[in-house]
């Protein structure tokens, strides 16, 4: 049946009969009635969020009449306009109406809360933020089913009202609650780990970094860079490995294991003074193959042109970005490659935050978590680094 842009009459809705195949009747404003071959009639509202097509199921007709379906359609459309996924909102309402369970987030959170020692005012503030911002959304959901996107939705809702400090504190408390659940053996990972940092990175001005939207243009500009090939390869290798610039500049050929596709960085070269393994994607290995033709006889991967016993400077890496035009409002710094990778990897949701944090060589600051958490996640990190190399390739391909 052709689409129409008018309100369906009640007689049309009542008289819609089952056919050999499912079909749809279209109402105004994108609302539609799906008539299944079984005879069941279901109101639906298709929508797009961040470029992805979705369908929100409103409910069955005649239990939900046309007027009510249109009102619910308007509510759903408003959520989409705010950048919120109505299907996720439906999921939250589902969990909110579920009976309490032994593993409910709120139950575990209150258990954690009861074991802390705080002064009365501070304790009251903590409980109030949990009851206001967290429990209504995930309180009745089993804690081991809460995921990173659940936490991000909570933090972004707080951020939208401008309460950035509150968002940070809520994230810290959720992180501690999940740590407690990990120690109890209820959870295997902490979906709140590092989430506040992602929100802050979109607000702060220091260490400017590339957004996902800027990547295609940047990769195209880097591909076209006609300066020192060694420095160009250094910038590409930095993007693929997202190590700290100092770790990159001091990289030595003896620490590269081509057979294992790993770069073993000694403790003395790391900020936290502990050895670190960087899995090398096929793209990173290809960079090293090109680089070996230039600096393979040196001890350093990226030696200075003036003194081969010393590495290139951080200024050298920064100059490349300036020459490419990344100054002023578009400014990017070498260290910002870490924030770019961390933000995109976390927001894509393909890999656990623990895996991302370990690859960034961040040392666990929470003493309880540090005592119980020594995993290297090397297998998952290898998969993640290859995914990241493939992702950058796919982004670059969109430029051509």
Beta strands, then each sheet from edge to edge (+ up, - down):
strand 1: 23-26
strand 2: 31-35
strand 3: 41-49
strand 4: 52-61
strand 5: 256-257
strand 6: 262-265
strand 7: 276-279
sheet 1: 1+ 2- 3+ 4-
sheet 2: 5+ 6- 7+
end
